[in-house]
Amino acid sequence: MLAEHEIDPDIRAAYIEQMKAAAERVAVPIVINARVDSYFPSSALPDGEKLGDAVARAMTCRAAGADCVSGSS
């Protein structure tokens, strides 16, 4: 279950892909840093699921074109 502040990973991936494509269309170099909030204090995830969720979200963001991924603690 996603908390109110969490975004579905597929929606975030689509957004990253759109931003990368837009930057390429206008020839503007950008760096996209995707933040993974699995460990955010208000996360609804049980502690035992946070690492797996963070890794899955990070991999999804990188596959979508994010240049780097950071996490919250």
BELVENHU-V584070 format. One record per residue. N is the residue number from 0. SS is DSSP state (H for helix, E for strand, L for the rest). D_FIRST is the distance of its C-alpha to the first C-alpha in whole Angstrom. Layout:
N&SS&D_FIRST, N&SS&D_FIRST
This chain:
0&L&0, 1&L&4, 2&L&7, 3&L&10, 4&L&12, 5&L&9, 6&L&11, 7&L&10, 8&H&12, 9&H&15, 10&H&15, 11&H&16, 12&H&18, 13&H&20, 14&H&21, 15&H&22, 16&H&24, 17&H&26, 18&H&27, 19&H&28, 20&H&30, 21&H&31, 22&H&33, 23&H&35, 24&H&36, 25&L&38, 26&L&39, 27&L&37, 28&L&36, 29&L&32, 30&L&30, 31&L&26, 32&E&24, 33&E&20, 34&E&19, 35&E&16, 36&L&14, 37&L&12, 38&L&14, 39&L&14, 40&L&15, 41&L&12, 42&L&10, 43&L&7, 44&L&7, 45&L&10, 46&H&14, 47&H&14, 48&H&11, 49&H&12, 50&H&15, 51&H&14, 52&H&11, 53&H&14, 54&H&17, 55&H&15, 56&H&14, 57&H&18, 58&H&19, 59&H&18, 60&H&19, 61&H&23, 62&H&23, 63&H&22, 64&L&25, 65&L&24, 66&L&27, 67&E&25, 68&E&22, 69&E&22, 70&E&19, 71&L&19, 72&L&19
